Amino acid sequence: MIIDAIHDDPRVMQMPTLPTSPTDERRFLKSIRNHAEFRRTLTDLSMLNDLPSFDNQVLTITACWMKLGDEHLADAIAAHNAGCDRATFSRAYYAVYNASKAVRYQVNGVVSLKGDDHQRAPELPDDFPDVDRWSKAVAALYEHRLRADYDNWSNTASENALSPNDCISQAQAFVAECRQYLFDKFGVPF
């Protein structure tokens, strides 16, 4: 069973211990639309004493999106083990979507908070490992999620190029790759 293999992979099922943050994450995101630009402004104004706290808040928010991705991945695995293929496709995609959102937020400084950025999920930074392959995989998972969530036709399942098991495997690998990238490049705490 997939769930048994996951328990042995600490990168997937281990929920990160997030640093405590004095600022509500949503308030921070709404107040500071683009953390990269805001950080440059603080630096330009020589307000360097505030940077460690600011940087910690950014890392915390990034880790929160990764944690949400982990939760969706656990839900995908549970759905798969229960034989719920549509939920498996959907939750596997949302694991990938939130991991992508964590990467895009950390690198670009901003992401949409309205859930209207699904088309941007495959837009990974140029230095992301095997970026072209992963961008295509994220896009394919999105297409499977759309069919799983909205198509109720008798031939919908036959249109899927990926099996539910494939989707989980890709989601596990992508989430792990995002976690490694964010840790190696930015020191995001997991």
ChimeraX commands (.cxc) that place a marker at each C-alpha (Angstrom):
marker #1 position 0.00,0.00,0.00 radius 0.5
marker #1 position 1.16,3.51,-0.72 radius 0.5
marker #1 position 0.47,4.69,2.80 radius 0.5
marker #1 position 2.98,2.20,4.21 radius 0.5
marker #1 position 5.75,3.50,1.95 radius 0.5
marker #1 position 4.93,7.07,2.94 radius 0.5
marker #1 position 5.44,6.44,6.63 radius 0.5
marker #1 position 9.04,5.51,5.85 radius 0.5
marker #1 position 9.66,8.77,3.95 radius 0.5
marker #1 position 10.16,11.55,6.53 radius 0.5
marker #1 position 10.05,14.24,3.81 radius 0.5
marker #1 position 6.42,13.49,3.05 radius 0.5
marker #1 position 4.46,12.67,6.17 radius 0.5
marker #1 position 6.47,14.60,8.71 radius 0.5
marker #1 position 4.61,17.84,9.29 radius 0.5
marker #1 position 7.05,20.70,9.80 radius 0.5
marker #1 position 7.42,22.41,13.11 radius 0.5
marker #1 position 6.75,25.97,12.15 radius 0.5
marker #1 position 8.42,28.83,13.93 radius 0.5
marker #1 position 6.06,30.81,16.07 radius 0.5
marker #1 position 5.24,34.13,14.58 radius 0.5
marker #1 position 4.05,37.25,16.37 radius 0.5
marker #1 position 2.20,38.46,13.25 radius 0.5
marker #1 position -0.91,36.86,11.81 radius 0.5
marker #1 position 0.10,35.39,8.45 radius 0.5
marker #1 position -3.01,36.63,6.62 radius 0.5
marker #1 position -2.54,40.15,7.95 radius 0.5
marker #1 position 1.11,40.07,6.84 radius 0.5
marker #1 position 0.13,38.86,3.34 radius 0.5
marker #1 position -2.56,41.51,2.93 radius 0.5
marker #1 position -0.39,44.33,4.29 radius 0.5
marker #1 position 2.75,43.44,2.37 radius 0.5
marker #1 position 1.69,42.50,-1.13 radius 0.5
marker #1 position 5.19,41.64,-2.35 radius 0.5
marker #1 position 7.71,40.68,0.31 radius 0.5
marker #1 position 10.69,40.90,-2.09 radius 0.5
marker #1 position 9.91,44.52,-2.97 radius 0.5
marker #1 position 9.17,45.41,0.64 radius 0.5
marker #1 position 12.48,43.88,1.75 radius 0.5
marker #1 position 14.34,45.96,-0.85 radius 0.5
marker #1 position 12.59,49.07,0.50 radius 0.5
marker #1 position 13.63,48.24,4.07 radius 0.5
marker #1 position 17.20,47.75,2.88 radius 0.5
marker #1 position 17.18,50.98,0.85 radius 0.5
marker #1 position 15.94,52.84,3.94 radius 0.5
marker #1 position 18.69,51.24,6.06 radius 0.5
marker #1 position 16.07,49.63,8.30 radius 0.5
marker #1 position 18.25,46.56,8.70 radius 0.5
marker #1 position 17.26,45.85,12.31 radius 0.5
marker #1 position 13.81,44.80,11.10 radius 0.5
marker #1 position 15.05,42.34,8.48 radius 0.5
marker #1 position 15.51,39.24,10.68 radius 0.5
marker #1 position 11.93,39.44,11.95 radius 0.5
marker #1 position 10.63,40.17,8.47 radius 0.5
marker #1 position 12.59,37.30,6.90 radius 0.5
marker #1 position 11.35,34.92,9.61 radius 0.5
marker #1 position 7.76,35.87,8.80 radius 0.5
marker #1 position 8.31,35.17,5.09 radius 0.5
marker #1 position 9.84,31.76,5.88 radius 0.5
marker #1 position 6.94,30.96,8.20 radius 0.5
marker #1 position 4.38,31.74,5.50 radius 0.5
marker #1 position 6.30,29.63,2.97 radius 0.5
marker #1 position 6.40,26.74,5.45 radius 0.5
marker #1 position 2.64,27.11,6.05 radius 0.5
marker #1 position 1.95,26.55,2.34 radius 0.5
marker #1 position 4.19,23.50,2.35 radius 0.5
marker #1 position 2.33,22.18,5.39 radius 0.5
marker #1 position -0.96,22.62,3.55 radius 0.5
marker #1 position 0.54,20.70,0.63 radius 0.5
marker #1 position 1.49,17.90,3.04 radius 0.5
marker #1 position -2.07,17.79,4.37 radius 0.5
marker #1 position -3.49,17.51,0.85 radius 0.5
marker #1 position -0.98,14.77,0.06 radius 0.5
marker #1 position -2.06,12.81,3.14 radius 0.5
marker #1 position -5.69,13.27,2.04 radius 0.5
marker #1 position -4.82,12.01,-1.46 radius 0.5
marker #1 position -3.25,8.90,-0.01 radius 0.5
marker #1 position -6.22,8.27,2.27 radius 0.5
marker #1 position -8.61,8.75,-0.65 radius 0.5
marker #1 position -6.58,6.37,-2.80 radius 0.5
marker #1 position -6.53,3.72,-0.08 radius 0.5
marker #1 position -10.32,4.10,0.19 radius 0.5
marker #1 position -10.72,3.62,-3.58 radius 0.5
marker #1 position -11.87,7.20,-4.19 radius 0.5
marker #1 position -10.12,7.98,-7.48 radius 0.5
marker #1 position -11.68,11.41,-8.07 radius 0.5
marker #1 position -10.66,12.61,-4.63 radius 0.5
marker #1 position -7.19,11.13,-5.18 radius 0.5
marker #1 position -6.68,13.16,-8.37 radius 0.5
marker #1 position -8.02,16.30,-6.75 radius 0.5
marker #1 position -6.03,16.12,-3.51 radius 0.5
marker #1 position -2.81,15.09,-5.30 radius 0.5
marker #1 position -3.10,18.19,-7.46 radius 0.5
marker #1 position -3.76,20.42,-4.45 radius 0.5
marker #1 position -0.65,19.04,-2.75 radius 0.5
marker #1 position 1.35,20.08,-5.81 radius 0.5
marker #1 position -0.46,23.42,-6.15 radius 0.5
marker #1 position 0.35,24.45,-2.58 radius 0.5
marker #1 position 3.97,23.31,-2.84 radius 0.5
marker #1 position 4.26,25.35,-6.04 radius 0.5
marker #1 position 2.64,28.28,-4.27 radius 0.5
marker #1 position 5.24,28.05,-1.49 radius 0.5
marker #1 position 8.06,28.13,-4.05 radius 0.5
marker #1 position 6.50,30.96,-6.06 radius 0.5
marker #1 position 5.86,33.02,-2.94 radius 0.5
marker #1 position 9.38,32.59,-1.63 radius 0.5
marker #1 position 11.03,33.31,-5.01 radius 0.5
marker #1 position 8.72,35.95,-6.51 radius 0.5
marker #1 position 7.60,37.67,-3.32 radius 0.5
marker #1 position 3.90,37.48,-4.11 radius 0.5
marker #1 position 1.11,35.04,-4.96 radius 0.5
marker #1 position -2.63,35.43,-5.28 radius 0.5
marker #1 position -4.64,34.92,-2.13 radius 0.5
marker #1 position -7.89,34.39,-4.01 radius 0.5
marker #1 position -7.25,30.89,-5.37 radius 0.5
marker #1 position -7.33,32.25,-8.90 radius 0.5
marker #1 position -3.73,31.39,-9.74 radius 0.5
marker #1 position -4.02,27.75,-10.79 radius 0.5
marker #1 position -2.70,28.62,-14.25 radius 0.5
marker #1 position 0.48,29.88,-12.55 radius 0.5
marker #1 position 1.16,26.65,-10.64 radius 0.5
marker #1 position 3.46,25.29,-13.40 radius 0.5
marker #1 position 5.44,28.58,-13.47 radius 0.5
marker #1 position 8.45,27.49,-11.44 radius 0.5
marker #1 position 11.70,29.45,-11.15 radius 0.5
marker #1 position 14.37,28.79,-13.78 radius 0.5
marker #1 position 16.75,27.33,-11.18 radius 0.5
marker #1 position 14.20,24.82,-9.88 radius 0.5
marker #1 position 15.55,21.28,-10.41 radius 0.5
marker #1 position 14.35,19.73,-13.69 radius 0.5
marker #1 position 12.03,22.71,-14.15 radius 0.5
marker #1 position 10.66,21.77,-17.57 radius 0.5
marker #1 position 9.65,18.27,-16.50 radius 0.5
marker #1 position 8.05,19.51,-13.30 radius 0.5
marker #1 position 6.18,22.33,-15.04 radius 0.5
marker #1 position 4.63,19.79,-17.42 radius 0.5
marker #1 position 3.82,17.42,-14.55 radius 0.5
marker #1 position 2.07,20.16,-12.56 radius 0.5
marker #1 position 0.02,21.13,-15.63 radius 0.5
marker #1 position -0.95,17.48,-16.22 radius 0.5
marker #1 position -2.03,17.07,-12.59 radius 0.5
marker #1 position -4.16,20.20,-12.92 radius 0.5
marker #1 position -5.91,18.76,-15.99 radius 0.5
marker #1 position -6.60,15.52,-14.09 radius 0.5
marker #1 position -7.96,17.51,-11.16 radius 0.5
marker #1 position -10.34,19.41,-13.45 radius 0.5
marker #1 position -11.68,16.18,-14.94 radius 0.5
marker #1 position -11.99,14.59,-11.50 radius 0.5
marker #1 position -13.82,17.56,-10.00 radius 0.5
marker #1 position -16.09,18.58,-12.87 radius 0.5
marker #1 position -16.53,15.87,-15.51 radius 0.5
marker #1 position -19.17,13.26,-14.79 radius 0.5
marker #1 position -19.23,11.56,-18.17 radius 0.5
marker #1 position -18.87,7.84,-18.63 radius 0.5
marker #1 position -15.59,8.18,-20.55 radius 0.5
marker #1 position -13.91,10.68,-18.20 radius 0.5
marker #1 position -11.66,8.10,-16.53 radius 0.5
marker #1 position -10.43,6.86,-19.92 radius 0.5
marker #1 position -9.20,10.37,-20.75 radius 0.5
marker #1 position -6.69,10.31,-17.91 radius 0.5
marker #1 position -3.10,9.69,-18.92 radius 0.5
marker #1 position -2.15,9.15,-15.27 radius 0.5
marker #1 position -3.51,6.64,-12.81 radius 0.5
marker #1 position -4.39,7.69,-9.27 radius 0.5
marker #1 position -1.21,5.92,-8.13 radius 0.5
marker #1 position 0.84,7.89,-10.69 radius 0.5
marker #1 position -0.65,11.14,-9.42 radius 0.5
marker #1 position 0.28,10.34,-5.84 radius 0.5
marker #1 position 3.80,9.33,-6.84 radius 0.5
marker #1 position 4.28,12.55,-8.79 radius 0.5
marker #1 position 2.81,14.64,-5.99 radius 0.5
marker #1 position 5.10,12.98,-3.43 radius 0.5
marker #1 position 8.17,13.56,-5.56 radius 0.5
marker #1 position 7.25,17.16,-6.40 radius 0.5
marker #1 position 6.46,18.11,-2.80 radius 0.5
marker #1 position 9.77,16.57,-1.70 radius 0.5
marker #1 position 11.61,18.46,-4.47 radius 0.5
marker #1 position 9.98,21.74,-3.42 radius 0.5
marker #1 position 10.87,21.13,0.21 radius 0.5
marker #1 position 14.50,20.41,-0.67 radius 0.5
marker #1 position 14.71,23.45,-2.96 radius 0.5
marker #1 position 13.21,25.78,-0.35 radius 0.5
marker #1 position 15.49,24.43,2.38 radius 0.5
marker #1 position 18.68,24.46,0.31 radius 0.5
marker #1 position 18.18,27.85,-1.29 radius 0.5
marker #1 position 16.32,29.82,1.40 radius 0.5
marker #1 position 16.67,27.86,4.64 radius 0.5
marker #1 position 12.92,27.38,5.02 radius 0.5
marker #1 position 12.49,25.48,8.31 radius 0.5
marker #1 position 10.88,22.05,8.07 radius 0.5
marker link #1:1,2 radius 0.2
marker link #1:2,3 radius 0.2
marker link #1:3,4 radius 0.2
marker link #1:4,5 radius 0.2
marker link #1:5,6 radius 0.2
marker link #1:6,7 radius 0.2
marker link #1:7,8 radius 0.2
marker link #1:8,9 radius 0.2
marker link #1:9,10 radius 0.2
marker link #1:10,11 radius 0.2
marker link #1:11,12 radius 0.2
marker link #1:12,13 radius 0.2
marker link #1:13,14 radius 0.2
marker link #1:14,15 radius 0.2
marker link #1:15,16 radius 0.2
marker link #1:16,17 radius 0.2
marker link #1:17,18 radius 0.2
marker link #1:18,19 radius 0.2
marker link #1:19,20 radius 0.2
marker link #1:20,21 radius 0.2
marker link #1:21,22 radius 0.2
marker link #1:22,23 radius 0.2
marker link #1:23,24 radius 0.2
marker link #1:24,25 radius 0.2
marker link #1:25,26 radius 0.2
marker link #1:26,27 radius 0.2
marker link #1:27,28 radius 0.2
marker link #1:28,29 radius 0.2
marker link #1:29,30 radius 0.2
marker link #1:30,31 radius 0.2
marker link #1:31,32 radius 0.2
marker link #1:32,33 radius 0.2
marker link #1:33,34 radius 0.2
marker link #1:34,35 radius 0.2
marker link #1:35,36 radius 0.2
marker link #1:36,37 radius 0.2
marker link #1:37,38 radius 0.2
marker link #1:38,39 radius 0.2
marker link #1:39,40 radius 0.2
marker link #1:40,41 radius 0.2
marker link #1:41,42 radius 0.2
marker link #1:42,43 radius 0.2
marker link #1:43,44 radius 0.2
marker link #1:44,45 radius 0.2
marker link #1:45,46 radius 0.2
marker link #1:46,47 radius 0.2
marker link #1:47,48 radius 0.2
marker link #1:48,49 radius 0.2
marker link #1:49,50 radius 0.2
marker link #1:50,51 radius 0.2
marker link #1:51,52 radius 0.2
marker link #1:52,53 radius 0.2
marker link #1:53,54 radius 0.2
marker link #1:54,55 radius 0.2
marker link #1:55,56 radius 0.2
marker link #1:56,57 radius 0.2
marker link #1:57,58 radius 0.2
marker link #1:58,59 radius 0.2
marker link #1:59,60 radius 0.2
marker link #1:60,61 radius 0.2
marker link #1:61,62 radius 0.2
marker link #1:62,63 radius 0.2
marker link #1:63,64 radius 0.2
marker link #1:64,65 radius 0.2
marker link #1:65,66 radius 0.2
marker link #1:66,67 radius 0.2
marker link #1:67,68 radius 0.2
marker link #1:68,69 radius 0.2
marker link #1:69,70 radius 0.2
marker link #1:70,71 radius 0.2
marker link #1:71,72 radius 0.2
marker link #1:72,73 radius 0.2
marker link #1:73,74 radius 0.2
marker link #1:74,75 radius 0.2
marker link #1:75,76 radius 0.2
marker link #1:76,77 radius 0.2
marker link #1:77,78 radius 0.2
marker link #1:78,79 radius 0.2
marker link #1:79,80 radius 0.2
marker link #1:80,81 radius 0.2
marker link #1:81,82 radius 0.2
marker link #1:82,83 radius 0.2
marker link #1:83,84 radius 0.2
marker link #1:84,85 radius 0.2
marker link #1:85,86 radius 0.2
marker link #1:86,87 radius 0.2
marker link #1:87,88 radius 0.2
marker link #1:88,89 radius 0.2
marker link #1:89,90 radius 0.2
marker link #1:90,91 radius 0.2
marker link #1:91,92 radius 0.2
marker link #1:92,93 radius 0.2
marker link #1:93,94 radius 0.2
marker link #1:94,95 radius 0.2
marker link #1:95,96 radius 0.2
marker link #1:96,97 radius 0.2
marker link #1:97,98 radius 0.2
marker link #1:98,99 radius 0.2
marker link #1:99,100 radius 0.2
marker link #1:100,101 radius 0.2
marker link #1:101,102 radius 0.2
marker link #1:102,103 radius 0.2
marker link #1:103,104 radius 0.2
marker link #1:104,105 radius 0.2
marker link #1:105,106 radius 0.2
marker link #1:106,107 radius 0.2
marker link #1:107,108 radius 0.2
marker link #1:108,109 radius 0.2
marker link #1:109,110 radius 0.2
marker link #1:110,111 radius 0.2
marker link #1:111,112 radius 0.2
marker link #1:112,113 radius 0.2
marker link #1:113,114 radius 0.2
marker link #1:114,115 radius 0.2
marker link #1:115,116 radius 0.2
marker link #1:116,117 radius 0.2
marker link #1:117,118 radius 0.2
marker link #1:118,119 radius 0.2
marker link #1:119,120 radius 0.2
marker link #1:120,121 radius 0.2
marker link #1:121,122 radius 0.2
marker link #1:122,123 radius 0.2
marker link #1:123,124 radius 0.2
marker link #1:124,125 radius 0.2
marker link #1:125,126 radius 0.2
marker link #1:126,127 radius 0.2
marker link #1:127,128 radius 0.2
marker link #1:128,129 radius 0.2
marker link #1:129,130 radius 0.2
marker link #1:130,131 radius 0.2
marker link #1:131,132 radius 0.2
marker link #1:132,133 radius 0.2
marker link #1:133,134 radius 0.2
marker link #1:134,135 radius 0.2
marker link #1:135,136 radius 0.2
marker link #1:136,137 radius 0.2
marker link #1:137,138 radius 0.2
marker link #1:138,139 radius 0.2
marker link #1:139,140 radius 0.2
marker link #1:140,141 radius 0.2
marker link #1:141,142 radius 0.2
marker link #1:142,143 radius 0.2
marker link #1:143,144 radius 0.2
marker link #1:144,145 radius 0.2
marker link #1:145,146 radius 0.2
marker link #1:146,147 radius 0.2
marker link #1:147,148 radius 0.2
marker link #1:148,149 radius 0.2
marker link #1:149,150 radius 0.2
marker link #1:150,151 radius 0.2
marker link #1:151,152 radius 0.2
marker link #1:152,153 radius 0.2
marker link #1:153,154 radius 0.2
marker link #1:154,155 radius 0.2
marker link #1:155,156 radius 0.2
marker link #1:156,157 radius 0.2
marker link #1:157,158 radius 0.2
marker link #1:158,159 radius 0.2
marker link #1:159,160 radius 0.2
marker link #1:160,161 radius 0.2
marker link #1:161,162 radius 0.2
marker link #1:162,163 radius 0.2
marker link #1:163,164 radius 0.2
marker link #1:164,165 radius 0.2
marker link #1:165,166 radius 0.2
marker link #1:166,167 radius 0.2
marker link #1:167,168 radius 0.2
marker link #1:168,169 radius 0.2
marker link #1:169,170 radius 0.2
marker link #1:170,171 radius 0.2
marker link #1:171,172 radius 0.2
marker link #1:172,173 radius 0.2
marker link #1:173,174 radius 0.2
marker link #1:174,175 radius 0.2
marker link #1:175,176 radius 0.2
marker link #1:176,177 radius 0.2
marker link #1:177,178 radius 0.2
marker link #1:178,179 radius 0.2
marker link #1:179,180 radius 0.2
marker link #1:180,181 radius 0.2
marker link #1:181,182 radius 0.2
marker link #1:182,183 radius 0.2
marker link #1:183,184 radius 0.2
marker link #1:184,185 radius 0.2
marker link #1:185,186 radius 0.2
marker link #1:186,187 radius 0.2
marker link #1:187,188 radius 0.2
marker link #1:188,189 radius 0.2
marker link #1:189,190 radius 0.2
view
